[in-house]
Amino acid sequence: MVASTRKMLEEWEEVRGGRDELEVEVHGELQNLSADIISGTAFGSSFQEGKHIFQLQEQALYLVSLLSTFLASEYLPTKKNRERWIIEKETQESIQRLIDNNNKTTENSKYQVSLLLSACKNQHGEEEILAVQEVMDECKTFYFAGKETTANLLTWALILVGIHQEWPTKALNEVQVYGHTMSPSAESLSDLKTLSISSLN
């Protein structure tokens, strides 16, 4: 999470090029940041493969949004439907590769996809494993819901920081205790009083 955020901020600094002001389409940037973080959380070391799957899902969603309201239009072999079918096939193949890689190693056992692929017991005590289609559906759910929600929250937070400009100065003074090289951890964030107060307001 910290690495993705730092990378985004460094890119902004590079674009700014020493000028006093920088104009950025923040919401789009924060959507990309959210996608990076979710990919890392979901797929771990298979981060790039996960990011590719999410990009394919976005393309498929866009093509679905272009479907006609005609009831059987999704089954007709139109150009858009053929594109969508190709994307769905590529997505399934990518998820299958992730499943195969996951079965070969225990390294990624803490990541979302590994948890989805592990066996669990149903109400009768029998072990069950999700099918590939179910894993795909779960990936779509946490990616689209998480990406949009997180990006919207971060955008709103930046708007509030712009409105209440005294808060960044107070928070920066408090954060400088950790120095510029050390990234805050989940444990150290709870020690920051100004950030805790601002999140309550």
Backbone bond lengths (Angstrom), bond angles and torsions (degrees), N, CA, C in turn:
res aa  C-N    CA-C-N  psi(-1)  N-CA   C-N-CA  omega(-1)  CA-C   N-CA-C  phi
1 M - - - 1.443 - - 1.532 109.90 -
2 V 1.330 115.16 -47.99 1.459 119.88 -178.60 1.520 110.18 -64.96
3 A 1.341 116.75 -41.94 1.468 120.38 -178.43 1.532 110.94 -62.67
4 S 1.335 117.11 -42.11 1.475 120.48 179.64 1.526 110.83 -65.00
5 T 1.328 116.83 -42.66 1.462 121.01 179.79 1.521 110.85 -65.61
6 R 1.329 115.64 -44.27 1.468 119.81 179.27 1.527 110.67 -60.59
7 K 1.336 116.20 -42.58 1.472 120.60 179.44 1.534 110.32 -60.11
8 M 1.336 117.28 -44.33 1.460 120.82 179.26 1.524 111.04 -61.91
9 L 1.329 116.84 -45.24 1.462 120.53 -179.07 1.526 111.64 -65.40
10 E 1.332 117.26 -37.41 1.466 120.44 177.11 1.526 110.66 -65.00
11 E 1.334 117.00 -38.03 1.476 120.34 176.51 1.525 110.43 -63.84
12 W 1.334 117.04 -40.03 1.461 120.43 177.54 1.528 110.69 -62.42
13 E 1.341 115.83 -43.18 1.468 120.40 179.20 1.527 110.51 -61.92
14 E 1.318 116.19 -40.09 1.466 120.73 179.37 1.526 110.89 -63.71
15 V 1.322 117.18 -43.17 1.470 121.85 178.31 1.527 110.40 -66.16
16 R 1.326 116.38 -38.00 1.468 120.83 -179.13 1.521 110.76 -63.09
17 G 1.313 117.32 -38.36 1.456 121.96 174.89 1.522 114.91 58.18
18 G 1.329 118.48 37.81 1.459 121.70 176.70 1.524 114.95 84.12
19 R 1.329 117.58 -3.67 1.470 119.33 177.11 1.514 110.04 -72.88
20 D 1.342 115.65 161.82 1.472 120.58 -179.41 1.525 112.20 -74.88
21 E 1.335 117.07 -27.87 1.461 120.46 -175.51 1.525 110.82 -124.97
22 L 1.312 114.36 153.73 1.461 121.36 178.50 1.524 108.08 -143.29
23 E 1.303 116.31 130.69 1.462 120.35 176.83 1.524 108.24 -107.73
24 V 1.330 115.54 121.12 1.461 122.34 -176.95 1.517 108.58 -132.34
25 E 1.317 117.02 142.54 1.461 121.33 173.16 1.535 105.16 -80.69
26 V 1.321 114.99 87.62 1.455 122.76 -167.73 1.527 112.51 -62.57
27 H 1.316 117.78 -42.94 1.463 119.40 -175.14 1.535 111.07 -60.81
28 G 1.331 116.77 -43.22 1.469 120.39 177.52 1.521 111.87 -62.59
29 E 1.342 115.90 -41.95 1.464 120.75 178.38 1.530 110.84 -63.21
30 L 1.331 116.34 -40.85 1.459 119.96 -179.45 1.521 111.89 -72.05
31 Q 1.335 117.14 -28.24 1.472 119.61 173.27 1.528 109.65 -65.24
32 N 1.352 116.39 -42.91 1.465 119.59 177.62 1.522 111.19 -63.67
33 L 1.338 116.30 -41.17 1.465 120.45 177.70 1.527 110.55 -61.00
34 S 1.325 116.54 -46.12 1.473 120.75 178.84 1.525 110.96 -59.88
35 A 1.336 116.12 -42.06 1.465 120.55 179.40 1.525 110.61 -62.43
36 D 1.342 116.79 -42.01 1.469 120.46 178.79 1.525 111.01 -62.03
37 I 1.319 116.15 -45.48 1.470 120.32 -177.22 1.528 110.54 -66.69
38 I 1.316 116.69 -43.23 1.470 119.97 179.46 1.523 110.08 -64.56
39 S 1.335 117.58 -40.77 1.471 120.53 178.28 1.519 110.79 -60.64
40 G 1.335 116.28 -44.05 1.462 119.72 178.91 1.516 112.63 -64.68
41 T 1.330 115.93 -40.79 1.464 120.73 -179.61 1.528 110.98 -68.95
42 A 1.317 115.69 -38.80 1.459 119.69 -176.15 1.525 112.57 -78.29
43 F 1.335 116.33 -38.02 1.456 118.88 -169.15 1.521 115.05 -116.89
44 G 1.322 118.71 -9.45 1.457 120.64 177.11 1.516 112.78 59.91
45 S 1.343 116.25 -122.82 1.460 120.28 -176.90 1.525 111.83 -70.37
46 S 1.332 117.95 -15.32 1.465 121.52 175.84 1.524 110.02 -92.05
47 F 1.332 115.36 31.39 1.462 123.88 -175.14 1.532 112.50 -53.28
48 Q 1.335 117.54 -47.64 1.475 120.57 -177.04 1.526 110.86 -65.31
49 E 1.323 116.77 -40.25 1.469 120.28 176.94 1.522 109.98 -62.69
50 G 1.331 117.12 -42.03 1.466 121.32 178.07 1.507 111.67 -63.03
51 K 1.332 116.24 -42.56 1.460 120.06 179.35 1.529 110.16 -62.68
52 H 1.327 115.71 -39.02 1.475 120.29 177.95 1.535 110.37 -63.28
53 I 1.327 116.60 -41.74 1.470 120.52 178.56 1.522 110.02 -61.07
54 F 1.329 117.21 -44.45 1.454 120.95 -179.47 1.530 111.29 -64.76
55 Q 1.331 117.54 -36.85 1.468 120.21 177.35 1.529 110.22 -65.44
56 L 1.330 116.14 -40.39 1.469 120.04 176.56 1.527 110.72 -62.21
57 Q 1.339 116.50 -40.39 1.457 119.92 179.84 1.528 111.08 -65.04
58 E 1.317 117.09 -37.51 1.470 119.70 177.78 1.524 110.81 -64.50
59 Q 1.334 116.28 -41.90 1.472 119.86 177.68 1.522 110.47 -62.15
60 A 1.338 115.93 -43.60 1.470 119.95 179.54 1.521 110.76 -63.13
61 L 1.332 117.12 -41.22 1.465 120.86 178.80 1.521 110.73 -61.81
62 Y 1.318 116.40 -41.85 1.465 120.43 178.42 1.532 110.12 -62.03
63 L 1.325 117.02 -43.94 1.465 120.24 -179.97 1.529 111.35 -66.15
64 V 1.333 117.12 -36.74 1.467 120.27 176.94 1.523 109.97 -64.53
65 S 1.332 116.85 -36.50 1.467 119.95 -179.52 1.526 111.96 -66.37
66 L 1.328 116.85 -19.89 1.469 120.68 179.55 1.524 113.02 -88.23
67 L 1.331 116.52 -5.26 1.465 119.86 -178.44 1.526 110.93 -60.68
68 S 1.282 113.87 146.47 1.458 120.51 176.73 1.524 109.19 -70.89
69 T 1.307 116.21 159.70 1.464 119.95 176.88 1.529 111.33 -78.82
70 F 1.321 116.41 -4.93 1.451 121.57 175.25 1.526 108.52 -60.64
71 L 1.311 118.03 127.85 1.451 124.40 -168.56 1.536 114.34 -52.63
72 A 1.310 118.30 -45.42 1.468 120.71 -175.28 1.528 112.36 -96.13
73 S 1.336 118.51 12.98 1.465 121.06 -173.44 1.528 113.28 -61.75
74 E 1.342 118.12 -27.99 1.464 119.34 -178.96 1.527 112.64 -71.95
75 Y 1.320 117.99 -13.49 1.463 121.41 -178.71 1.522 112.83 -100.04
76 L 1.322 117.54 -10.69 1.458 120.81 -179.94 1.528 110.07 -76.89
77 P 1.330 118.30 141.99 1.475 120.44 -176.71 1.539 112.89 -80.09
78 T 1.306 116.49 57.88 1.464 120.44 176.91 1.527 109.19 -77.82
79 K 1.313 116.64 168.62 1.468 121.05 -179.67 1.528 110.63 -58.83
80 K 1.331 117.18 -46.60 1.466 121.45 -178.97 1.532 111.21 -64.50
81 N 1.333 117.05 -41.19 1.462 119.79 179.28 1.522 111.16 -65.64
82 R 1.344 117.75 -39.81 1.467 120.05 177.56 1.527 110.48 -62.97
83 E 1.333 116.94 -40.19 1.474 120.82 175.85 1.525 110.27 -60.71
84 R 1.322 115.81 -45.06 1.463 120.87 -178.86 1.525 110.96 -63.40
85 W 1.336 117.30 -40.88 1.460 120.78 179.35 1.529 111.10 -64.76
86 I 1.334 116.66 -39.23 1.468 120.78 177.61 1.531 110.14 -63.63
87 I 1.344 115.87 -43.44 1.466 120.61 179.47 1.527 110.45 -64.00
88 E 1.323 117.42 -42.65 1.470 120.73 179.26 1.529 111.06 -63.14
89 K 1.336 116.17 -39.45 1.472 120.08 178.87 1.522 110.20 -65.77
90 E 1.330 117.14 -43.61 1.466 121.16 179.00 1.530 110.67 -64.40
91 T 1.338 116.90 -38.02 1.462 120.96 177.82 1.525 110.24 -63.26
92 Q 1.321 116.65 -45.18 1.467 120.37 179.53 1.520 111.29 -62.29
93 E 1.341 116.56 -40.44 1.467 120.24 178.92 1.524 110.60 -65.15
94 S 1.334 117.01 -40.35 1.468 120.69 179.57 1.523 110.99 -65.22
95 I 1.333 116.50 -43.57 1.471 119.62 178.66 1.526 110.16 -65.72
96 Q 1.326 116.64 -36.49 1.469 119.42 177.77 1.528 110.60 -64.24
97 R 1.342 117.10 -38.50 1.471 120.33 176.04 1.531 110.70 -62.05
98 L 1.337 115.77 -41.93 1.472 119.59 177.60 1.527 110.92 -61.87
99 I 1.319 116.15 -41.93 1.464 120.69 179.57 1.529 109.84 -62.90
100 D 1.335 116.17 -44.48 1.464 120.31 179.61 1.527 110.76 -63.02
101 N 1.344 116.86 -44.11 1.470 120.69 178.35 1.521 110.87 -63.84
102 N 1.328 116.00 -38.98 1.464 120.60 179.94 1.524 111.04 -64.06
103 N 1.323 116.81 -37.34 1.459 120.65 -179.71 1.526 112.08 -69.75
104 K 1.347 117.24 -22.61 1.464 121.14 -178.82 1.511 112.88 -83.57
105 T 1.334 118.20 -22.04 1.463 120.45 -174.94 1.522 110.99 -135.08
106 T 1.316 115.12 152.39 1.467 120.09 174.84 1.514 110.89 -102.33
107 E 1.359 116.85 2.00 1.468 121.90 -176.93 1.523 112.29 -58.02
108 N 1.326 117.32 -37.73 1.460 121.52 -172.51 1.519 113.73 -94.94
109 S 1.312 118.51 21.79 1.462 120.84 -172.80 1.527 114.06 -64.21
110 K 1.344 117.77 -15.51 1.463 119.05 -178.74 1.529 112.77 -92.89
111 Y 1.312 118.18 -3.99 1.456 121.03 -176.25 1.525 111.29 -89.21
112 Q 1.323 115.10 156.74 1.465 122.25 -173.35 1.531 113.21 -54.71
113 V 1.327 117.00 -47.72 1.461 119.52 -177.60 1.524 110.55 -63.93
114 S 1.326 117.29 -38.93 1.475 120.18 177.66 1.513 111.09 -61.70
115 L 1.331 115.97 -39.63 1.460 119.54 178.34 1.530 111.18 -66.18
116 L 1.336 116.02 -38.91 1.465 119.29 178.34 1.527 111.59 -65.95
117 L 1.333 116.09 -31.82 1.460 120.39 -176.20 1.526 113.05 -84.69
118 S 1.328 116.37 -14.86 1.461 118.22 -178.73 1.527 110.20 -77.30
119 A 1.320 113.75 152.90 1.465 119.08 -179.05 1.526 109.98 -72.80
120 C 1.314 115.38 145.85 1.461 120.51 175.01 1.531 107.83 -134.59
121 K 1.309 115.36 161.71 1.465 119.37 -178.70 1.520 109.98 -95.56
122 N 1.310 115.57 135.08 1.467 120.28 176.82 1.525 109.61 -83.97
123 Q 1.328 116.74 -174.32 1.465 121.10 -176.53 1.527 112.93 -65.38
124 H 1.346 117.35 -15.95 1.464 120.99 179.00 1.525 111.84 -96.78
125 G 1.346 116.90 3.35 1.464 120.74 179.58 1.512 114.03 83.17
126 E 1.337 117.61 6.17 1.467 121.14 179.58 1.524 109.52 -90.74
127 E 1.335 116.11 145.15 1.464 119.86 179.02 1.527 110.22 -78.04
128 E 1.334 115.26 137.49 1.460 121.43 178.21 1.523 108.89 -131.79
129 I 1.303 115.67 148.31 1.467 121.77 176.23 1.524 107.16 -126.67
130 L 1.343 115.88 138.00 1.464 119.93 178.55 1.521 110.83 -67.10
131 A 1.326 116.27 143.41 1.461 121.52 174.89 1.527 108.95 -75.55
132 V 1.334 116.32 163.93 1.464 121.54 -178.85 1.524 110.57 -56.67
133 Q 1.328 117.61 -42.65 1.463 120.74 -179.64 1.523 111.18 -63.09
134 E 1.327 117.16 -38.33 1.461 120.97 178.11 1.528 110.80 -66.21
135 V 1.341 117.42 -40.06 1.464 121.19 177.15 1.527 109.43 -63.45
136 M 1.337 116.36 -42.28 1.468 120.34 177.58 1.519 111.15 -60.16
137 D 1.313 116.77 -45.40 1.467 120.56 -179.81 1.524 111.26 -62.70
138 E 1.335 116.58 -40.29 1.470 120.11 177.79 1.528 111.05 -64.73
139 C 1.341 116.40 -41.23 1.473 120.75 177.69 1.527 110.45 -59.88
140 K 1.320 116.00 -44.44 1.466 120.00 178.91 1.525 110.48 -60.38
141 T 1.322 115.97 -43.70 1.460 119.95 -177.39 1.516 111.53 -62.53
142 F 1.341 117.74 -54.22 1.461 116.98 -175.74 1.514 112.33 -73.00
143 Y 1.330 117.94 -23.70 1.461 118.47 177.87 1.525 111.13 -73.73
144 F 1.332 116.88 -55.27 1.470 119.04 -175.99 1.521 112.23 -66.58
145 A 1.330 116.52 -43.72 1.469 118.94 -179.96 1.526 110.68 -67.17
146 G 1.320 116.86 -44.99 1.460 120.41 -178.12 1.509 113.36 -68.18
147 K 1.321 116.65 -40.64 1.465 120.36 -177.15 1.521 111.16 -64.63
148 E 1.302 116.99 -50.42 1.461 120.65 -177.87 1.531 111.84 -66.06
149 T 1.327 115.72 -45.83 1.468 120.11 -177.92 1.526 110.80 -62.00
150 T 1.312 116.75 -47.08 1.462 120.85 -178.96 1.518 111.41 -64.44
151 A 1.330 116.68 -45.48 1.469 120.17 179.81 1.526 111.19 -62.03
152 N 1.329 117.31 -41.14 1.469 120.59 178.39 1.524 111.32 -64.46
153 L 1.332 116.68 -42.55 1.462 120.77 179.17 1.534 110.99 -62.65
154 L 1.324 116.82 -46.67 1.467 120.34 -179.61 1.526 111.64 -65.21
155 T 1.325 116.95 -38.07 1.466 120.21 177.54 1.522 110.19 -63.29
156 W 1.324 116.36 -44.00 1.466 120.79 179.04 1.527 110.26 -63.28
157 A 1.333 116.58 -40.55 1.472 120.21 178.94 1.530 110.52 -61.63
158 L 1.330 117.48 -40.85 1.470 120.33 178.60 1.530 111.74 -67.42
159 I 1.324 116.50 -35.08 1.471 119.43 175.94 1.527 109.65 -63.38
160 L 1.325 116.78 -44.99 1.471 120.45 179.01 1.528 111.88 -62.99
161 V 1.332 116.17 -38.35 1.467 120.00 177.41 1.532 109.89 -64.52
162 G 1.328 116.87 -37.31 1.458 120.30 177.35 1.524 112.50 -66.62
163 I 1.314 116.64 -35.37 1.470 121.30 179.87 1.526 110.70 -74.56
164 H 1.335 116.61 -43.96 1.466 121.68 -177.44 1.526 109.14 -107.08
165 Q 1.311 116.43 78.11 1.457 120.78 -171.03 1.525 114.26 -73.51
166 E 1.320 117.66 -6.35 1.469 118.71 176.59 1.536 111.00 -75.90
167 W 1.333 117.76 -25.89 1.462 121.72 -177.25 1.521 112.99 -66.60
168 P 1.337 120.36 -43.83 1.470 118.37 179.90 1.521 113.01 -59.44
169 T 1.344 117.04 -37.50 1.462 120.20 179.81 1.526 110.55 -65.56
170 K 1.334 117.01 -45.54 1.470 120.83 178.33 1.536 110.58 -61.71
171 A 1.327 115.93 -45.76 1.469 120.09 -178.36 1.525 110.87 -65.77
172 L 1.327 117.49 -41.05 1.459 121.23 179.72 1.519 111.03 -61.93
173 N 1.331 117.14 -42.79 1.465 120.44 177.90 1.520 111.23 -59.25
174 E 1.320 116.00 -39.25 1.457 120.28 -179.56 1.534 111.71 -72.68
175 V 1.337 117.08 -39.57 1.458 121.76 -178.12 1.526 111.33 -69.47
176 Q 1.339 118.11 -29.80 1.461 121.01 -177.46 1.524 112.52 -62.56
177 V 1.310 117.30 -12.98 1.460 121.29 174.07 1.531 109.64 -58.57
178 Y 1.342 116.46 -33.34 1.459 121.45 -177.83 1.521 112.62 -83.60
179 G 1.324 118.44 -9.44 1.457 121.39 -179.84 1.514 111.77 80.80
180 H 1.319 115.94 171.24 1.465 120.25 -176.18 1.521 112.83 -83.40
181 T 1.321 118.66 -21.05 1.462 119.94 -175.45 1.519 112.59 -90.38
182 M 1.313 117.72 -24.51 1.461 120.17 -176.48 1.530 110.71 -92.43
183 S 1.318 115.66 126.93 1.461 120.27 177.91 1.515 109.12 -85.36
184 P 1.330 117.60 142.57 1.467 118.72 178.70 1.523 110.89 -68.40
185 S 1.310 115.85 145.96 1.462 121.13 176.84 1.528 108.18 -104.92
186 A 1.321 115.88 171.70 1.467 119.90 178.79 1.523 110.58 -60.10
187 E 1.344 116.18 -36.32 1.468 120.07 -179.37 1.528 111.07 -69.97
188 S 1.347 116.87 -41.85 1.463 119.51 -176.27 1.525 112.22 -72.62
189 L 1.332 117.98 -24.90 1.470 120.31 179.53 1.522 112.01 -63.20
190 S 1.326 116.55 -32.57 1.466 118.93 -179.45 1.529 111.74 -69.77
191 D 1.340 117.17 -17.90 1.467 121.02 177.96 1.523 112.68 -81.32
192 L 1.314 117.27 -13.49 1.467 121.02 -176.83 1.526 109.31 -83.62
193 K 1.303 116.70 106.42 1.469 122.20 -174.38 1.530 112.53 -67.69
194 T 1.334 116.73 -44.22 1.473 119.61 -177.10 1.520 110.94 -63.28
195 L 1.330 116.54 -43.43 1.469 119.57 178.96 1.519 110.94 -64.81
196 S 1.326 116.76 -37.78 1.480 120.36 178.72 1.517 110.75 -65.02
197 I 1.326 116.70 -42.74 1.473 121.16 -180.00 1.517 110.42 -66.26
198 S 1.358 117.22 -43.00 1.458 120.11 -178.37 1.518 112.62 -66.56
199 S 1.350 116.39 -30.71 1.456 118.02 178.62 1.512 112.16 -74.30
200 L 1.324 117.21 -21.21 1.471 120.50 178.13 1.523 111.66 -81.55
201 N 1.340 117.19 -25.57 1.472 120.51 -176.61 1.497 112.54 -79.23
